[in-house]
Amino acid sequence: MEYTHKQRLQVIFGIILCMLLAAIDQTVVIPAVPAIGADLHGFSHLSWVVTAYLLTSTATTPLYGRLSDQFGRKNTLIPSIILFVAASCLCAASQTLPELVGARALQGIGGGGLFAISQAAIADVVSPRERGKYQGWLAGTWGVASTAGPVVGGWVTDHLTWRWIFWFNLPLGIAALILSQIGLRQLRQVTRGGRIDFAGAGLLTLAVTAFLLGLSWGGHSYAWTSSHVVGSFAAGFVLIAALWAWEQRASTPLLPIRLFANGSFNRLVVVGFLTALIMFAAIFSLPLFFQLVFHANAAQSGWEIMPFLVASTIGAYTAGQLARRLGRTRGLMLIGLGATTIGFLLLGCLPDTLPLPVIVTVCFAVGVGLGFILPSTLVAVQNSAPRADIGAATATLLLLRAMGGAFGATLAGTILTMRLGNAIDQLGNAHHTLSDNPALPAAFHITFLAVAGFAALGLLIGLKVEDVALRETIDSEPEPIGH
């Protein structure tokens, strides 16, 4: 069955607010963290307000992909919206930090479904060749959320209270519930039933938790060589091995092992991991770069990073249009990886005496490059997967992206910490003193060069991806690999 343009738009508008909710809640709380700490008297563990959401949303993404494959997108999305909204109310009403962290973890469980199922629903109504066109709209939603999140969170915290950040999710969630009900009515409710791989979900959740704990602890709470950090990573690898062994004999696996028999699929998800690593390393380091090297205040640095974020949206939209015309995505992905590599090499090598507009222009070019990669990898992954596994394939890519993003931000922070030593503790207290530290520009240059290295690695891996034509229809899916 093929859908008309009008029907596609109904589905897309039905889920776009769900994506906005999931995306904005990753960043909107960041400027409110100090106010939360003062109100709930828990400064020592404030990082968990952000980490708890990231842990659960990341870990549950593949589970939602498989659930939506088995029971239908609508039947899985609606409960996740309800859970997200209910958890938001619990966040707003929290009286202690442990209560807030627990509510944020519950909110992340709902948020994981909002994004994963929304992406899979697009694949249900749009053929791979046409998908890039609509992915640009979704990338625009993500760009708006990532740009507006900190601004909105700061304004609400200053003019109301931090609790209103979560109360505002109530009307937005109700609107998302209504719109998704209307939009997803267009979908054929293909449900497959069967058992849910709860054992696989549990192993994956524990593995992701172990890795993200190691990343969040390393260089901050504990040394990278400490038993806590090394033990967390070791536990993560052991759990991944156990998950791999279990999934090979599970009757309805959470992550179908047959997907990984496709070399191009494996390379694409690795490129997705590296792309998210690069993007979140940039989002973390660029505002600090503008503030500490170019002496911008917080508001100015926000405006100066905005061209980078807007450019990623422009790149995603352009790549979507080109994918539709060309019928292929590999070349677009390689162009994006090449531009990103060159851009970060320039950021790492250009002297800081250059005018700020020149640096912002380079950042804009990097954003366009990243925008080319994001929808191209997603469409290519969905194009390579059998129809029965589109949800699981999409969720696998999103899982790797989420882990890459966490690793990227941590990597950037670690390099700055290693290069600046104890001087890093002056951040936020004595910018003028730290700004005069001659090691500061060098620390950022090394960070940018390290990110350029990861972009170059992605480019080398991308060269090995097969240049497969995008399918023209929704139903012309390949047979599951290995069948």
C-alpha positions in Angstrom: 0.0 0.0 0.0 1.3 3.5 -0.9 0.3 6.6 1.0 -0.6 9.9 -0.5 1.3 13.1 0.4 -1.6 14.2 2.5 -1.6 11.0 4.5 2.1 11.2 5.0 1.8 14.7 6.3 -0.9 13.6 8.8 1.4 11.0 10.2 4.4 13.3 10.3 2.6 16.1 12.0 1.1 13.5 14.4 4.5 12.5 15.6 6.6 15.6 15.2 5.5 17.0 18.6 6.5 13.7 20.2 10.0 14.2 18.8 10.1 17.8 20.0 9.2 16.6 23.6 11.9 13.9 23.6 14.6 16.2 22.1 14.0 19.3 24.2 14.0 17.4 27.5 17.6 16.4 26.9 18.8 20.0 27.1 16.1 22.2 28.6 17.0 21.1 32.2 20.7 22.0 31.9 20.5 25.7 32.8 18.2 24.9 35.7 20.6 22.5 37.4 22.1 25.1 39.8 18.6 26.3 40.8 17.6 22.7 41.3 20.6 22.1 43.5 19.9 25.1 45.7 16.2 24.2 46.0 16.7 20.5 46.8 20.0 20.8 48.7 21.8 18.2 46.6 24.7 19.8 44.7 27.0 16.7 45.0 24.8 14.5 42.8 23.2 17.0 40.5 24.7 15.3 37.4 22.2 12.5 37.8 19.4 14.9 36.9 20.7 14.8 33.4 22.3 11.3 33.4 19.2 9.5 34.7 17.2 10.6 31.7 20.0 9.7 29.3 20.5 6.2 30.8 16.9 5.1 30.6 16.0 6.7 27.3 19.1 5.2 25.7 18.6 1.8 27.2 15.0 1.5 26.3 15.2 2.7 22.7 15.8 -0.8 21.1 13.1 -2.3 23.3 10.6 0.2 21.9 11.7 -0.5 18.4 11.0 -4.2 18.8 7.7 -3.6 20.7 6.5 -1.4 17.9 7.4 -4.0 15.3 5.4 -6.6 17.2 2.4 -4.6 18.4 2.2 -1.6 16.0 3.5 1.9 16.3 0.3 3.5 17.7 -0.2 0.8 20.3 3.3 1.4 21.6 3.6 5.2 21.1 0.5 6.2 23.1 1.6 4.5 26.4 5.0 6.0 26.1 3.5 9.5 25.8 1.3 8.9 28.8 4.3 7.6 30.8 6.4 10.6 29.7 3.7 13.1 30.8 3.0 11.4 34.1 6.8 11.3 34.9 7.1 15.0 34.0 4.4 15.8 36.6 6.4 13.7 39.2 9.5 15.7 38.3 7.7 19.0 38.8 6.4 17.8 42.2 9.7 16.3 43.5 10.7 17.5 47.0 14.1 15.8 47.2 16.9 15.2 44.7 16.5 11.3 44.9 12.8 11.8 44.0 13.7 14.0 41.0 16.4 11.6 39.8 13.9 8.7 40.0 11.2 10.7 38.2 13.8 11.7 35.5 14.7 8.0 35.0 11.0 7.2 34.6 10.6 10.2 32.2 13.5 8.8 30.1 11.7 5.5 29.7 8.9 7.3 28.1 11.2 9.6 26.1 13.0 6.6 24.6 9.7 5.5 23.0 8.8 9.0 21.6 11.9 9.2 19.5 12.4 5.6 18.4 8.8 5.0 17.4 8.5 8.3 15.6 11.4 7.5 13.4 10.1 4.0 12.7 6.6 5.4 11.8 8.2 7.5 9.1 9.5 4.3 7.5 6.0 2.9 7.5 4.6 5.6 5.2 7.5 6.9 3.1 9.6 4.8 0.7 13.4 4.9 1.3 14.0 7.2 -1.7 11.4 9.8 -0.5 12.3 9.4 3.1 15.2 11.9 3.1 12.8 14.7 2.1 10.8 14.2 5.3 13.8 13.4 7.5 14.8 17.0 6.8 11.7 18.2 8.6 12.4 15.9 11.6 16.0 17.2 11.6 14.6 20.7 11.7 12.5 19.7 14.8 15.6 18.4 16.4 17.6 21.5 15.6 14.9 23.8 17.0 14.7 21.7 20.2 18.5 21.6 20.7 18.8 25.3 20.1 15.8 26.4 22.1 16.1 24.0 25.0 18.8 25.8 27.0 17.3 29.2 26.1 13.8 28.2 27.2 15.1 26.4 30.3 17.1 29.5 31.4 14.2 31.9 30.8 11.7 29.7 32.7 14.1 29.2 35.6 14.8 32.9 35.9 11.2 34.2 35.5 9.2 31.3 37.0 10.8 28.3 38.8 12.6 25.3 37.5 9.5 23.2 38.2 7.6 24.9 35.3 10.1 23.3 32.9 8.3 20.0 33.7 4.8 21.4 34.1 4.9 22.7 30.5 5.2 19.1 29.3 1.7 18.5 30.5 -0.2 20.6 27.8 2.5 19.7 25.2 2.1 16.0 26.0 -1.7 16.1 25.8 -1.4 17.9 22.4 1.1 15.2 21.2 -1.3 12.5 22.4 -4.2 14.0 20.4 -2.1 14.6 17.3 -0.5 11.2 17.3 -3.9 9.5 17.7 -5.1 11.4 14.6 -2.0 10.9 12.5 -1.2 7.3 13.3 -4.8 6.3 12.3 -3.4 6.4 8.8 -1.0 3.5 9.5 -1.9 0.0 8.7 -1.8 -1.7 12.1 0.4 -4.6 11.3 1.0 -6.4 14.5 2.9 -9.7 14.9 2.4 -10.5 18.6 4.9 -13.0 20.0 7.0 -12.9 23.1 8.9 -9.9 24.3 12.6 -10.4 24.8 12.7 -9.1 28.4 16.0 -10.9 29.1 17.6 -9.2 26.1 16.2 -5.9 27.2 17.5 -6.4 30.7 21.0 -7.3 29.6 21.1 -4.3 27.2 19.9 -1.9 29.9 22.6 -3.1 32.3 25.3 -3.0 29.6 24.4 0.6 28.5 24.1 1.6 32.2 27.6 0.2 32.9 29.2 2.0 29.9 27.5 5.4 30.6 28.4 5.1 34.3 32.0 4.6 33.4 31.8 7.6 31.0 30.1 9.9 33.5 32.5 8.8 36.4 35.7 8.9 34.4 37.9 12.0 35.0 35.2 13.5 37.3 34.1 11.4 40.2 37.0 8.9 39.8 40.2 8.6 37.8 40.0 6.8 34.5 42.3 4.1 35.8 40.3 3.6 39.0 38.6 0.3 39.8 35.2 2.0 39.6 35.7 3.2 36.0 37.6 0.1 34.7 35.2 -2.2 36.4 32.2 -0.4 34.8 33.6 -0.8 31.3 34.6 -4.4 32.0 31.1 -5.1 33.2 29.7 -3.5 30.1 31.8 -5.7 27.8 30.8 -8.8 29.7 27.2 -7.9 29.5 27.4 -7.2 25.8 29.0 -10.6 25.3 26.1 -12.2 27.3 23.6 -10.2 25.2 25.1 -11.4 22.0 25.0 -15.0 23.1 21.4 -14.7 24.3 20.1 -12.9 21.2 21.4 -15.8 19.0 19.0 -18.2 20.6 16.1 -16.0 21.5 12.9 -16.8 19.7 12.0 -13.1 19.2 15.3 -11.2 19.7 15.4 -7.6 20.8 18.3 -6.9 18.3 18.0 -9.5 15.5 21.5 -10.9 15.0 20.8 -11.3 11.3 21.0 -7.5 10.9 24.7 -7.7 11.8 25.4 -10.2 9.1 25.1 -7.2 6.7 28.5 -5.5 6.5 27.0 -2.2 5.3 24.6 -2.1 8.2 27.5 -2.6 10.7 29.5 0.2 9.1 26.5 2.5 9.0 25.7 2.2 12.7 29.4 2.8 13.5 29.3 5.9 11.3 26.2 6.9 13.3 28.0 6.4 16.6 31.0 8.6 15.3 28.7 11.3 14.0 26.9 11.7 17.3 30.3 11.7 19.1 31.4 14.5 16.8 28.2 16.5 17.2 28.0 16.3 21.0 31.7 17.0 21.4 31.1 20.2 19.4 28.0 21.2 21.3 29.9 20.8 24.6 33.2 22.5 23.5 32.2 25.3 21.2 30.3 27.5 23.8 33.2 27.1 26.1 35.6 28.0 23.3 33.7 31.2 22.5 33.5 32.2 26.2 37.0 31.4 27.3 39.1 32.1 24.2 37.0 34.9 22.6 35.7 36.3 26.0 32.0 36.0 25.1 29.5 35.9 27.9 27.0 33.0 28.1 24.3 34.8 26.0 26.8 35.7 23.3 28.2 32.2 23.1 24.6 30.9 22.7 24.1 33.2 19.7 27.5 32.2 18.3 26.8 28.5 18.4 23.4 29.0 16.8 24.8 29.1 13.2 26.3 25.7 13.8 23.0 24.2 15.0 21.0 26.0 12.3 23.5 24.8 9.6 22.9 21.1 10.7 19.2 21.6 9.9 20.0 23.2 6.6 22.4 20.3 5.7 19.8 17.7 6.7 17.1 19.3 4.6 19.4 19.7 1.6 20.6 16.1 1.9 17.1 14.9 2.0 16.2 16.7 -1.2 19.3 15.4 -2.9 18.7 11.8 -1.8 15.3 12.0 -3.3 16.7 13.1 -6.7 19.7 10.9 -6.7 18.1 7.8 -5.2 21.3 7.1 -3.1 22.8 8.4 0.1 26.4 7.1 0.3 27.8 10.0 -1.7 26.0 12.5 0.5 27.3 10.8 3.7 30.8 10.9 2.4 30.6 14.6 1.5 29.3 15.3 5.0 32.1 13.3 6.6 34.7 15.0 4.4 33.4 18.5 5.2 33.3 17.7 8.9 36.9 16.4 8.9 38.2 19.5 7.1 36.2 21.8 9.3 37.5 20.4 12.6 41.1 20.4 11.1 40.7 24.1 10.4 39.4 24.7 13.9 42.3 22.9 15.3 44.9 24.7 13.3 43.7 28.2 12.6 45.2 30.9 14.9 43.0 32.4 17.5 43.9 35.9 16.3 41.5 35.5 13.3 38.2 37.5 13.5 35.4 35.6 15.3 33.1 35.7 12.2 35.7 33.5 10.4 35.6 30.9 13.2 31.7 31.0 13.2 31.8 30.5 9.4 33.9 27.4 9.8 31.5 26.1 12.4 28.6 26.8 10.0 30.3 24.6 7.4 30.9 21.8 10.0 27.2 22.0 10.9 26.2 21.6 7.2 28.5 18.6 7.0 27.0 16.9 10.0 23.5 17.7 8.7 24.4 15.8 5.5 25.4 12.7 7.5 22.5 12.3 10.0 19.6 11.7 7.7 21.7 9.8 5.1 22.8 7.2 7.6 19.3 6.8 9.0 17.7 6.3 5.6 20.5 3.9 4.5 20.0 1.8 7.6 16.3 1.6 7.1 16.8 0.9 3.4 19.1 -2.1 4.3 16.7 -3.7 6.8 13.9 -6.1 6.2 10.4 -4.6 6.8 9.9 -6.8 9.8 13.0 -5.4 11.4 12.8 -1.7 10.5 11.9 -0.7 14.1 14.8 -2.8 15.5 17.3 -1.5 12.9 16.2 2.1 13.6 16.5 1.7 17.3 19.9 0.1 17.0 21.2 3.2 15.1 19.6 5.5 17.7 21.1 3.5 20.5 24.6 3.8 19.0 24.0 7.5 18.4 23.0 8.1 22.0 26.1 6.3 23.3 28.2 8.2 20.8 26.8 11.5 22.0 27.5 10.7 25.7 31.1 9.6 24.8 31.7 12.7 22.7 30.8 15.2 25.4 32.8 13.2 27.9 35.8 13.0 25.6 35.8 16.8 25.0 35.6 17.4 28.8 38.4 14.9 29.5 40.8 16.4 27.0 40.2 19.9 28.4 40.7 18.5 32.0 43.9 16.7 31.1 45.4 19.8 29.3 44.4 22.4 31.9 44.8 20.4 35.1 43.7 22.1 38.2 42.9 25.3 36.3 39.8 23.7 35.0 38.2 24.2 38.4 38.1 27.9 37.8 35.4 27.5 35.1 32.4 29.5 36.0 34.2 31.4 38.8 37.1 33.3 37.3 36.8 33.3 33.5 39.2 36.2 33.2 41.9 34.3 35.0 41.5 31.1 33.0 41.2 33.1 29.8 44.7 34.3 30.3 46.1 30.8 30.6 48.2 30.1 27.5 47.4 26.4 27.7 43.7 27.2 27.1 43.7 27.7 23.3 46.0 24.7 22.9 43.6 22.5 24.9 40.7 23.5 22.5 42.9 22.9 19.5 43.8 19.4 20.6 40.1 18.7 21.3 39.1 19.8 17.7 42.0 17.8 16.2 40.9 14.7 18.1 37.3 15.2 16.8 38.7 15.6 13.3 40.4 12.2 13.7 37.1 10.6 14.6 35.5 12.2 11.5 38.3 10.9 9.3 37.8 7.4 10.8 34.1 7.7 9.9 35.1 8.8 6.4 37.3 5.7 6.0 34.5 3.4 7.2 31.9 5.2 5.0 34.1 4.4 1.9 33.4 0.7 2.6 29.6 1.1 2.7 27.8 -0.3 -0.4 26.3 2.3 -2.7 22.8 0.8 -2.7 19.9 2.5 -4.6 17.0 3.5 -2.4 13.8 1.5 -2.9 11.0 3.3 -4.6 8.2 1.8 -2.6 7.4 0.9 1.0 6.6 -2.7 0.4 9.5 -3.7 -1.8 11.6 -4.8 1.2 14.3 -7.4 1.0 13.9 -10.7 2.7 15.4 -10.9 6.2 19.1 -11.6 6.1 19.9 -15.2 6.7 16.4 -16.4 5.8 
